């Protein structure tokens, strides 16, 4: 049976980066992105005049849990996902591996999902670093007002309390290499 690891934290904390690196460095890791379980954006609520991509109700938690149960039984999962920015669709195949790492901004929000994890980690960064990193990620398409009006308030309201459900809180403001080293230290201590 695989070991399930949940990683939560705000946008820009480096969750996807370190999970991608884990998977690249060792074939025993599978990386599951919460972003792949977003509902159709045309049904997202509005907040302060913006389409709210950060709302908890946008996530198809029931589908994610169904997929994790399949992985736990040794079955692969195929799914179509839309790219957040471009809107293009692609197929993602999740394979059962020794370690299944699930990461996303609201990964610890639902008890049923939290209970699935053998190890729970929160990657924390301050709000101003959320803005700086998202500005770098989105480049010319970046719109700071959205982060100040939606991303940060939503995470402060719905995301920060996820820390209390986690076994470890990592400082995501460090370099991705330092965060990855800290994460690997936790994994070795807890799981290997």
Buried (B, 14 or more C-beta within 10 A) or exposed (E): EBBBBBBBBBBBBBBBBBBBBBBEEEEEBBBBBBBBBBEEEEEBEEBEEBBBBBBBEBBBBEBBBEBBEBBBEEEEBEEEBBEEEEEEEEEEEBEBBBBBBBBBBBBBBBEEBBEBBBBBBBBBBEBEBBBBBBBEEBEEEEEEEBBBBBBBBBBEEBBBEBBEBBBBBBEBBBEEEBBBEBBBEBBEEBEE
